[in-house]
Amino acid sequence: MTPLLTINLLRCLFVIFACFVGARIGDAVYENQMVGAFAGTIFGLVIVLCDRLLKGISLRTFSSATFGLLLGLFFSRLLIASDILRSTSDDVRWMVSLIVYATFGYLGMMLAIRSNRDEFSLIIPYVRFRESAVQDAPLLVDTNIIIDGRISAVCATGFLSGSLVVPRFVLEELQRLADSADPIKRERGRRGLDSLNQMQKSSAFMVTIHDSVSDLETAVDARLVQLAKMLQARLLTNDSNLCKIARLQGVKVLNLNDLANAVRPMVSTGDDLEIALVKEGRDAHQAVGYLPDGTMIVVNHARPHLGKTVHVVIAGTLQTTAGRLFFAELKPA
């Protein structure tokens, strides 16, 4: 059963329970079960409507609002206790007190919701909330990064935390790809499912399937950004467009391609390298080798050494649309 169906079932059960309780109360108080059942049903539907209206409010927002409400009530209590209304009648005192409590409570909640953690230290002296360590934040992964397959190797090195969160809708997207009639999509989906199964079996990872509730009509990228904001998680992806969208909305994003570019070995003119020559170059005297990251090295006058590992000296570089291309000469013995 999907999470949405489960939530709707719980809502129906709550309305039925409210109807039953209302019928019992109506029978005991008014000796009329129908009136009580109707009132209980209306009460249950109102609560369900409130639940729908509070759909976008997280537990963190609710906690901040509760804290602000307590502060507002505290200051209201101080104001009322000052006997500023001692010369007024009881009715006026009650009405003014109600207005003061409602006003300060509302302002306290709104200020607390709009405040961040550090600003609470101005209200509570000598107490500061500990900043959550960036490396402790969970990693929310998308479909592309699972299919990519490099995530398991990166997390195994310890550079990233092994706490991975896979949304249910991402898992369903992988399943759709694996069942696709297109052989390319089917292969990608199966590779992603195999990669996810391997990570679940590994003791180095903690993979959690998150049963998030979101609008099925919303695009997957938008749902990922919403879930990352709700969980206060980092988004791990290799989709450059998703990175831009998420960063514009204040979500911390880790792009695996950026990491790969950052750890690429720096090669400059004059460096000595040891490289295996694997194929012929464009010119008759050239041979080609590759660095571990895939960077192409064209070695001049090295055709007789094809298939061997040789020492070369970088002589120059050329920037192409596919990346940097290096030219090298054989290092004299």
C-alpha positions in Angstrom: 0.0 0.0 0.0 1.4 3.4 -1.0 1.9 6.1 1.7 -0.9 8.3 0.2 -3.4 5.4 0.5 -2.3 4.7 4.0 -2.8 8.3 5.0 -6.3 8.5 3.4 -7.2 5.2 5.2 -6.2 6.7 8.5 -8.2 9.8 7.8 -11.3 7.7 7.0 -10.8 5.7 10.2 -10.6 8.9 12.2 -13.8 10.3 10.7 -15.6 7.0 11.5 -14.2 7.1 15.0 -15.4 10.7 15.5 -18.8 9.7 14.2 -19.0 6.8 16.6 -18.0 8.9 19.6 -20.4 11.6 18.6 -23.2 9.1 18.4 -22.4 7.8 21.9 -22.3 11.4 23.3 -25.5 12.3 21.6 -27.3 9.3 23.0 -26.0 10.0 26.5 -26.6 13.7 26.6 -29.5 14.4 24.1 -30.9 10.9 23.7 -30.5 11.3 20.0 -27.7 9.3 18.3 -28.3 10.8 14.8 -27.5 14.3 16.0 -24.4 13.2 17.8 -23.2 11.1 14.9 -23.7 14.1 12.5 -21.8 16.4 14.9 -19.0 13.9 15.3 -18.7 13.5 11.6 -18.5 17.2 11.0 -15.9 17.5 13.7 -13.8 14.7 12.1 -14.0 16.3 8.7 -12.9 19.7 10.1 -9.9 18.0 11.7 -9.0 16.3 8.4 -9.3 19.6 6.6 -7.0 21.2 9.1 -4.5 18.4 8.5 -4.7 19.1 4.8 -4.1 22.8 5.3 -1.0 22.0 7.5 0.5 19.8 4.9 3.5 22.1 4.2 4.3 22.7 7.9 7.2 20.5 9.2 7.9 19.4 12.8 10.7 22.0 13.0 8.4 24.8 12.1 5.8 23.6 14.6 8.5 23.5 17.3 9.6 27.0 16.5 6.0 28.2 16.6 5.4 26.5 19.9 8.5 28.2 21.4 7.3 31.6 20.0 3.8 31.1 21.4 5.3 30.4 24.9 7.4 33.6 24.8 4.3 35.6 23.6 2.2 34.2 26.5 5.0 34.9 28.9 5.2 38.6 28.0 1.4 38.8 27.9 1.4 37.5 31.4 3.9 40.1 32.6 1.8 42.9 31.0 -1.4 41.7 32.6 0.2 41.2 36.0 1.3 44.8 36.1 -2.3 45.7 37.2 -2.5 48.2 34.3 -6.2 47.3 34.0 -7.0 47.5 37.7 -9.4 50.4 37.3 -11.5 48.7 34.6 -14.5 46.4 35.0 -14.3 42.7 34.9 -15.8 42.4 31.4 -13.3 45.0 30.0 -10.4 43.4 31.8 -11.3 40.0 30.3 -11.7 41.3 26.8 -8.4 43.3 26.9 -6.6 40.3 28.4 -7.9 38.1 25.6 -6.7 40.6 23.0 -3.2 40.9 24.6 -2.8 37.2 24.8 -3.8 36.6 21.2 -1.7 39.5 19.9 1.5 38.6 21.7 1.0 34.9 21.0 0.6 35.5 17.3 3.6 37.9 17.1 5.7 35.4 19.1 4.9 32.5 16.7 5.5 34.6 13.5 8.9 35.9 14.8 10.0 32.4 15.9 9.1 30.8 12.5 11.0 33.5 10.6 14.1 33.2 12.9 17.0 30.9 12.4 18.8 28.9 15.1 21.5 31.6 15.8 18.9 34.3 16.4 17.5 32.3 19.4 20.8 32.9 21.2 19.7 36.6 21.5 16.7 35.5 23.4 18.3 32.8 25.6 21.6 34.3 27.0 24.7 32.0 27.2 22.8 29.3 25.2 23.7 28.6 21.6 22.3 25.9 19.4 24.9 23.5 18.0 25.3 23.8 14.3 24.7 20.4 12.7 27.9 19.2 11.1 27.7 19.2 7.3 29.1 15.7 7.1 26.4 14.4 9.4 23.6 15.6 7.2 21.9 12.8 5.2 22.5 12.5 1.5 19.4 12.5 -0.7 20.2 10.7 -4.0 18.4 11.0 -7.3 17.9 8.4 -10.1 20.9 9.5 -12.2 23.4 9.2 -9.4 22.2 5.7 -8.5 22.5 4.6 -12.2 25.9 6.3 -12.4 27.3 3.6 -10.0 30.3 5.7 -8.7 28.5 6.7 -5.5 29.3 3.4 -3.8 33.1 3.8 -4.5 33.1 7.4 -3.3 31.2 6.6 -0.1 33.4 3.6 0.6 36.5 5.9 0.7 35.0 7.9 3.6 34.9 11.2 1.8 31.1 11.2 2.0 28.9 9.9 4.8 27.4 6.5 4.2 23.9 7.7 5.2 21.9 7.6 2.0 18.2 8.5 1.6 16.4 7.1 -1.4 12.9 8.6 -2.0 10.2 6.1 -2.8 9.4 7.9 -6.0 13.0 7.5 -7.2 12.8 3.8 -6.5 9.6 3.7 -8.5 11.2 5.5 -11.4 14.1 3.0 -11.4 11.5 0.2 -11.5 9.7 1.9 -14.5 13.0 2.1 -16.3 13.8 -1.5 -15.6 10.4 -2.6 -17.0 10.7 -0.3 -20.0 10.3 -1.6 -23.6 13.3 0.5 -24.6 16.4 -1.7 -24.2 18.6 1.3 -23.3 16.3 2.5 -20.6 15.8 -1.1 -19.3 19.5 -1.6 -19.0 19.9 1.7 -17.1 17.1 0.8 -14.7 18.5 -2.6 -14.0 21.9 -1.2 -13.5 20.5 1.3 -11.0 18.6 -1.4 -9.1 21.7 -3.6 -9.0 23.8 -0.7 -7.6 21.2 0.0 -5.0 21.0 -3.6 -3.9 24.8 -3.8 -3.6 24.8 -0.7 -1.4 22.0 -2.1 0.9 24.0 -5.3 1.3 27.2 -3.5 2.2 28.0 -2.8 5.9 29.6 0.5 4.9 26.3 2.1 3.9 23.0 2.9 5.7 20.4 3.1 2.9 17.0 4.4 3.9 13.9 4.3 1.7 11.9 7.4 2.5 8.2 7.1 2.0 7.5 10.7 1.1 4.1 12.0 0.3 4.1 14.5 -2.6 2.0 15.5 -5.5 2.3 12.9 -8.2 1.8 15.6 -10.9 4.9 17.4 -9.7 8.1 16.7 -11.6 10.7 14.4 -10.0 13.3 17.1 -9.7 10.9 19.5 -8.0 9.9 16.7 -5.6 13.6 16.0 -4.8 14.2 19.7 -4.0 11.1 19.8 -1.7 12.1 16.7 0.1 15.7 17.9 0.6 14.4 21.1 2.2 12.0 19.2 4.4 14.7 16.7 5.6 17.4 19.4 5.8 19.5 17.0 3.7 22.2 17.4 1.0 21.3 16.5 -2.5 23.7 14.2 -4.2 23.5 14.2 -8.0 25.3 14.5 -11.3 22.6 16.5 -13.1 23.8 20.0 -13.7 20.3 21.4 -14.2 19.0 19.9 -11.0 22.0 21.4 -9.2 21.2 24.9 -10.5 17.5 24.6 -9.5 18.3 23.3 -6.0 20.9 25.9 -5.3 18.6 28.7 -6.3 16.2 27.4 -3.6 18.9 27.2 -0.9 19.5 23.5 -1.0 23.0 22.2 -0.3 24.0 20.2 -3.5 26.9 17.9 -4.1 27.7 17.3 -7.7 29.7 14.1 -8.3 31.0 15.5 -11.6 32.4 18.5 -9.7 34.2 16.1 -7.3 35.6 14.2 -10.2 37.0 17.4 -11.8 38.4 18.5 -8.4 40.4 15.3 -7.9 41.7 15.2 -11.5 45.5 15.2 -11.5 47.0 18.5 -12.4 49.2 18.2 -15.4 51.3 21.1 -16.8 54.0 21.7 -19.3 57.3 20.1 -18.2 55.9 17.4 -16.0 57.3 13.9 -16.2 54.8 11.1 -16.5 54.8 7.3 -16.9 52.1 6.3 -19.4 50.9 3.2 -21.3 50.6 3.7 -25.0 47.4 2.0 -26.1 46.6 3.2 -29.7 47.9 5.0 -32.7 47.7 8.8 -33.0 46.4 10.9 -35.9 49.9 11.4 -37.4 52.0 8.5 -38.5 54.6 9.0 -35.7 52.2 9.5 -32.8 50.9 7.2 -30.1 48.2 7.8 -27.6 47.9 7.0 -23.8 45.4 8.0 -21.1 45.7 9.2 -17.6 43.7 7.3 -14.9 40.9 10.0 -15.2 40.7 9.5 -18.9 42.7 12.6 -20.0 44.3 11.9 -23.4 48.1 12.2 -23.9 49.4 12.3 -27.5 53.1 11.3 -27.5 55.1 12.4 -30.6 57.5 9.9 -32.2 56.3 7.1 -30.0 54.7 4.8 -32.6 57.4 2.1 -32.3 56.7 1.9 -28.5 53.0 1.2 -29.0 51.7 -1.3 -26.3 54.6 -0.3 -23.9 54.7 1.9 -20.8 57.1 4.8 -21.4 58.4 7.9 -19.6 57.3 11.1 -21.3 57.6 14.9 -20.7 54.5 17.1 -21.3 55.3 19.6 -24.1 52.1 21.4 -24.5 48.3 21.4 -24.1 45.3 22.2 -26.2 41.8 23.0 -24.9 39.1 21.3 -26.9 35.3 21.0 -26.5 35.8 17.5 -25.0 38.4 18.8 -22.5 42.1 19.3 -22.3 44.4 17.5 -24.7 48.1 17.1 -23.8 51.1 16.6 -26.1 54.2 14.9 -24.9 57.7 13.9 -26.0 59.6 10.8 -25.1 61.9 11.4 -22.2 65.5 10.7 -23.2 67.0 7.7 -21.6 
